[in-house]
Amino acid sequence: MTKEKLLPLLQLALEKNQKAQTQLINYYWNDVFSFSLQKLGDYNVADEITVAVFAKVLSKLNLYDPAFQFKTWILTVTQNTIIDYWRKKSRENEDATDGLEMVENQFARSPEELMISEEEQKKIAKIIETLDANYQTIIQLRFFEEKSIKEISEELQISVSNTKVRIMRAKKLLAKLLQNEDFSEL
């Protein structure tokens, strides 16, 4: 895409124009996904990273410097997101092996702990119910039924790009609502 076409598109996307945002996502999706897949070697993780990258890119468009190539900037965001993923995974692996002697069985949890967990799940379910029906469906299919983006697009009979955008927006909205409900310990 030439700079003459890209800059007005970026300006529209910066102004929260959904068509412009979708056009950007569609144009750069394959580049970001291929780069992620090459680095990660896992289709599902690459897919999740790609969705996360576009969420970051759209929320940080104001930081883009037009003196540089947009594709270079978006792939830098991708690389940094992958590094964050590996760091998080590394910490999780370290945490998983730290103090294995103190691991408690799930069934050894007290009734109070189980009740709190059930209460949290009910609160999350209620928050999801407050979302628009389209977002509820997307969250259900993606995160509870663990369907791929392609499977969701086929089931809902919408384009893959529209599916990606809906997933990204539903995640952002749900995260915001959960944050407002003080679910920081989840």
WOCOR-V342637 format. One record per pair of residues at least 12 apart in sequence whose C-alpha atoms are under 10 Angstrom apart, sorted by the first residue. I is the first residue (numbers start at 0). J is the second residue. D is the distance in whole Angstrom. If there is no record, write none. Layout:
i=(I | I)
j=(J | J)
d=(D | D)
This chain:
i=(0 | 0 | 0 | 0 | 1 | 2 | 2 | 2 | 5 | 5 | 5 | 6 | 6 | 7 | 8 | 8 | 8 | 9 | 9 | 9 | 9 | 9 | 9 | 9 | 9 | 10 | 10 | 12 | 12 | 12 | 12 | 13 | 13 | 13 | 13 | 13 | 14 | 14 | 15 | 15 | 17 | 20 | 20 | 20 | 20 | 21 | 21 | 21 | 21 | 22 | 23 | 23 | 23 | 24 | 24 | 24 | 24 | 24 | 24 | 24 | 24 | 24 | 24 | 24 | 25 | 25 | 25 | 25 | 25 | 26 | 27 | 27 | 27 | 27 | 27 | 27 | 28 | 28 | 28 | 28 | 28 | 28 | 28 | 29 | 30 | 30 | 30 | 30 | 30 | 31 | 31 | 31 | 31 | 31 | 31 | 31 | 31 | 31 | 31 | 31 | 31 | 31 | 31 | 32 | 32 | 32 | 32 | 32 | 32 | 32 | 32 | 32 | 32 | 33 | 33 | 33 | 34 | 34 | 34 | 34 | 34 | 35 | 35 | 35 | 35 | 35 | 35 | 35 | 35 | 35 | 36 | 36 | 38 | 38 | 38 | 39 | 39 | 39 | 42 | 43 | 43 | 44 | 44 | 45 | 46 | 46 | 46 | 47 | 47 | 47 | 47 | 48 | 48 | 48 | 48 | 48 | 49 | 49 | 49 | 49 | 49 | 50 | 50 | 50 | 50 | 50 | 50 | 51 | 51 | 51 | 51 | 51 | 51 | 51 | 51 | 52 | 52 | 52 | 52 | 52 | 52 | 52 | 52 | 52 | 52 | 53 | 53 | 53 | 53 | 53 | 53 | 54 | 54 | 54 | 54 | 54 | 54 | 55 | 55 | 55 | 55 | 55 | 56 | 56 | 56 | 56 | 60 | 116 | 119 | 119 | 122 | 122 | 122 | 123 | 123 | 123 | 123 | 123 | 126 | 126 | 126 | 126 | 127 | 127 | 127 | 127 | 127 | 127 | 129 | 129 | 130 | 130 | 130 | 130 | 131 | 133 | 133 | 133 | 133 | 134 | 134 | 134 | 134 | 134 | 134 | 134 | 134 | 135 | 135 | 136 | 136 | 136 | 136 | 136 | 137 | 137 | 137 | 137 | 137 | 137 | 137 | 137 | 137 | 137 | 137 | 138 | 138 | 138 | 138 | 138 | 140 | 140 | 140 | 141 | 142 | 142 | 148 | 148 | 148 | 148 | 148 | 149 | 149 | 150 | 151 | 151)
j=(26 | 27 | 69 | 70 | 68 | 65 | 68 | 69 | 23 | 65 | 69 | 65 | 69 | 19 | 20 | 22 | 23 | 22 | 23 | 57 | 60 | 61 | 63 | 65 | 69 | 60 | 61 | 57 | 58 | 60 | 61 | 57 | 58 | 59 | 60 | 61 | 60 | 61 | 57 | 58 | 164 | 53 | 56 | 57 | 164 | 160 | 161 | 163 | 164 | 160 | 53 | 56 | 57 | 49 | 50 | 52 | 53 | 54 | 56 | 57 | 160 | 161 | 163 | 164 | 159 | 160 | 161 | 163 | 164 | 160 | 49 | 53 | 69 | 70 | 73 | 74 | 46 | 49 | 50 | 52 | 53 | 160 | 163 | 49 | 49 | 70 | 73 | 74 | 77 | 45 | 46 | 48 | 49 | 50 | 52 | 53 | 70 | 73 | 74 | 75 | 76 | 77 | 78 | 44 | 45 | 46 | 47 | 48 | 49 | 50 | 52 | 74 | 77 | 45 | 46 | 49 | 49 | 74 | 77 | 78 | 81 | 47 | 48 | 49 | 52 | 74 | 77 | 78 | 80 | 81 | 48 | 49 | 78 | 81 | 82 | 81 | 84 | 85 | 147 | 147 | 148 | 81 | 84 | 81 | 147 | 148 | 163 | 147 | 148 | 163 | 167 | 77 | 78 | 80 | 81 | 84 | 77 | 80 | 81 | 163 | 167 | 163 | 164 | 166 | 167 | 168 | 170 | 76 | 77 | 80 | 81 | 166 | 167 | 170 | 171 | 73 | 74 | 75 | 76 | 77 | 78 | 79 | 80 | 81 | 167 | 73 | 76 | 77 | 163 | 164 | 167 | 164 | 166 | 167 | 168 | 170 | 171 | 73 | 76 | 77 | 80 | 167 | 72 | 73 | 76 | 77 | 73 | 185 | 182 | 185 | 177 | 180 | 182 | 173 | 176 | 177 | 180 | 182 | 173 | 176 | 177 | 180 | 139 | 169 | 172 | 173 | 176 | 177 | 173 | 176 | 169 | 172 | 173 | 176 | 169 | 155 | 165 | 166 | 169 | 165 | 166 | 167 | 168 | 169 | 170 | 172 | 173 | 169 | 173 | 151 | 155 | 165 | 166 | 169 | 151 | 152 | 155 | 162 | 163 | 165 | 166 | 167 | 168 | 169 | 170 | 165 | 166 | 169 | 170 | 173 | 154 | 155 | 166 | 166 | 166 | 170 | 160 | 161 | 162 | 163 | 166 | 162 | 163 | 162 | 163 | 166)
d=(8 | 10 | 10 | 10 | 10 | 9 | 9 | 9 | 9 | 10 | 8 | 8 | 9 | 9 | 8 | 8 | 8 | 10 | 8 | 9 | 8 | 9 | 9 | 10 | 10 | 9 | 9 | 7 | 10 | 8 | 10 | 7 | 8 | 9 | 6 | 7 | 10 | 10 | 9 | 9 | 9 | 9 | 10 | 7 | 9 | 7 | 7 | 9 | 7 | 9 | 9 | 10 | 9 | 10 | 9 | 10 | 7 | 10 | 10 | 9 | 7 | 10 | 9 | 8 | 9 | 6 | 9 | 9 | 10 | 10 | 10 | 9 | 10 | 8 | 8 | 9 | 10 | 7 | 9 | 10 | 8 | 9 | 10 | 9 | 10 | 8 | 9 | 8 | 10 | 9 | 9 | 9 | 6 | 9 | 8 | 9 | 9 | 8 | 6 | 10 | 9 | 7 | 9 | 10 | 6 | 7 | 9 | 8 | 6 | 9 | 10 | 10 | 9 | 8 | 9 | 9 | 9 | 8 | 8 | 8 | 10 | 9 | 7 | 7 | 10 | 9 | 7 | 8 | 9 | 7 | 9 | 9 | 9 | 8 | 10 | 8 | 10 | 9 | 10 | 8 | 10 | 10 | 9 | 9 | 9 | 8 | 9 | 10 | 10 | 10 | 10 | 8 | 10 | 7 | 7 | 8 | 7 | 9 | 10 | 9 | 10 | 7 | 8 | 8 | 6 | 10 | 10 | 10 | 9 | 8 | 10 | 10 | 7 | 10 | 10 | 8 | 9 | 10 | 7 | 6 | 9 | 9 | 7 | 9 | 10 | 8 | 9 | 9 | 9 | 9 | 8 | 9 | 10 | 6 | 8 | 9 | 8 | 10 | 8 | 9 | 9 | 10 | 9 | 7 | 7 | 9 | 10 | 10 | 8 | 9 | 9 | 9 | 10 | 9 | 9 | 7 | 9 | 9 | 8 | 7 | 8 | 9 | 9 | 10 | 10 | 7 | 9 | 9 | 10 | 10 | 8 | 8 | 8 | 9 | 9 | 10 | 8 | 10 | 9 | 7 | 8 | 10 | 8 | 5 | 9 | 9 | 9 | 8 | 10 | 9 | 9 | 10 | 10 | 10 | 8 | 10 | 9 | 8 | 10 | 7 | 6 | 10 | 10 | 7 | 9 | 9 | 7 | 7 | 8 | 9 | 9 | 10 | 10 | 8 | 10 | 10 | 9 | 10 | 7 | 7 | 9 | 8 | 9 | 10 | 10 | 10)
